[in-house]
Amino acid sequence: MLSSDLIESEAKAGKITEAGIKDLKESTVHLEAVASLIKQMDERPPVMYPQQTYFLVSTVTTRVGIIVLLLFLVQILVPLYRYNMRLAAFYDARADAITLVENRPSEQLETLVSLLSAEAIDFGKSPVPPREKALKLVRI
């Protein structure tokens, strides 16, 4: 802030007019008032309004719901992906066997197919349904 001594010394030196001195003093008073208001606001504890609380609850609920939905979808899609990869490998093996036996007898085709492909395609371990997981969670 500008001190009154500095303003008066500048006025005596002829650098500031009387109108400028008046404006500077008014600005200084105004700035001091604003600084005291800011200081008072910093001393008050923060207030949480109901709208802020509702917004916070809403965003947290939405985020948790999205995470739960993503976990549910991942549990469904990972076994499906594994099954599709096994199915693709099965058909790739059949295609390789056909490519290898282009002009040969069909007996060799049967042998190559049995050598190159898996015997059975399965889903692997059967997943636990989500309702059973929910029941286990409620029992705990």
C-alpha positions, -999 to +999 in steps of 0.1 A: +000+000+000+011+036-006+019+055+026+008+091+030+044+101+035+053+088+001+024+105-015+032+139+001+069+136-009+059+129-045+035+159-044+062+182-031+086+171-058+059+181-084+054+146-098+018+143-086-011+168-088-036+175-061-062+155-080-038+126-083-031+128-045-068+127-038-073+097-061-044+078-046-057+083-010-092+071-020-077+041-038-055+033-008-086+034+015-105+012-009-077-013-012-074-015+026-111-022+029-109-050+003-079-065+021-097-065+054-128-082+038-106-109+023-089-115+056-123-119+073-134-144+047-103-164+052-110-167+089-145-181+085-149-219+082-160-231+048-198-237+045-212-267+026-245-259+011-272-286+004-268-282-033-231-290-030-238-320-009-264-333-033-240-327-062-212-345-044-234-375-035-246-376-071-212-377-086-199-403-062-229-425-068-225-422-105-188-431-104-193-461-082-221-473-105-199-470-135-172-489-118-196-517-108-210-518-143-175-520-158-165-549-135-197-567-144-190-563-181-154-574-178-165-606-160-188-614-189-166-604-218-133-620-207-146-656-208-163-648-241-131-635-255-112-666-244-138-688-260-136-669-293-098-672-293-101-710-288-127-712-316-105-691-339-075-714-331-097-744-339-107-731-373-072-719-381-059-754-374-086-768-398-076-743-425-039-752-420-047-789-425-067-782-456-038-760-470-012-787-463-033-815-480-042-798-513-036-827-537-033-856-514-057-884-503-084-876-478-070-900-453-041-877-447-065-848-442-082-866-414-048-873-398-037-837-401-069-824-388-066-846-357-030-836-352-034-798-356-067-791-339-078-794-303-103-821-295-129-800-279-138-764-275-151-754-241-157-723-221-133-733-194-143-728-158-180-720-155-184-685-141-203-678-110-236-659-117-237-624-103-267-631-081-247-658-063-219-633-057-244-608-044-259-634-020-224-642-007-217-606-002-250-601+017-243-631+039-209-618+050 
